[in-house]
Amino acid sequence: MSDAEIVKDFLVESYENLDRLDRDLVELEKNPQDRNALAGVFRTIHTIKGTCGFLGFPKLEKVAHVGENECNKNRP
């Protein structure tokens, strides 16, 4: 698999993850105590961060890391 194909797959997966993240954030906004929604947000951001680290996208990895830390702050 070429680098271009790997990046393309990453982008497709990231769009899917961002769509899932959007749905979970809307649910969390409706019900801030929803642990499942918060866990979903964390898992999605964690997945994006991990993939960025694997592919060598340090700036995006840092952004995802900040989001992951914010999720951890709000976990019960």
Contacts in CASP RR format, 6 or more apart in sequence:
PFRMAT RR
TARGET T0000
AUTHOR 0000-0000-0000
METHOD contacts of the structure
MODEL  1
MSDAEIVKDFLVESYENLDRLDRDLVELEKNPQDRNALAGVFRTIHTIKG
TCGFLGFPKLEKVAHVGENECNKNRP
6 55 0 8 1.000
7 55 0 8 1.000
10 51 0 8 1.000
10 55 0 8 1.000
13 51 0 8 1.000
14 48 0 8 1.000
14 51 0 8 1.000
17 44 0 8 1.000
17 47 0 8 1.000
17 48 0 8 1.000
18 44 0 8 1.000
20 40 0 8 1.000
20 44 0 8 1.000
21 41 0 8 1.000
21 44 0 8 1.000
21 45 0 8 1.000
24 37 0 8 1.000
24 38 0 8 1.000
24 40 0 8 1.000
24 41 0 8 1.000
24 44 0 8 1.000
25 37 0 8 1.000
25 41 0 8 1.000
27 34 0 8 1.000
27 37 0 8 1.000
28 34 0 8 1.000
28 37 0 8 1.000
28 38 0 8 1.000
28 41 0 8 1.000
31 37 0 8 1.000
35 76 0 8 1.000
38 71 0 8 1.000
38 74 0 8 1.000
38 75 0 8 1.000
41 71 0 8 1.000
42 68 0 8 1.000
42 71 0 8 1.000
42 72 0 8 1.000
42 75 0 8 1.000
45 64 0 8 1.000
45 67 0 8 1.000
45 68 0 8 1.000
45 71 0 8 1.000
46 64 0 8 1.000
46 68 0 8 1.000
48 60 0 8 1.000
48 64 0 8 1.000
49 61 0 8 1.000
49 64 0 8 1.000
49 65 0 8 1.000
49 68 0 8 1.000
50 61 0 8 1.000
50 64 0 8 1.000
52 58 0 8 1.000
52 60 0 8 1.000
52 61 0 8 1.000
52 64 0 8 1.000
53 61 0 8 1.000
END
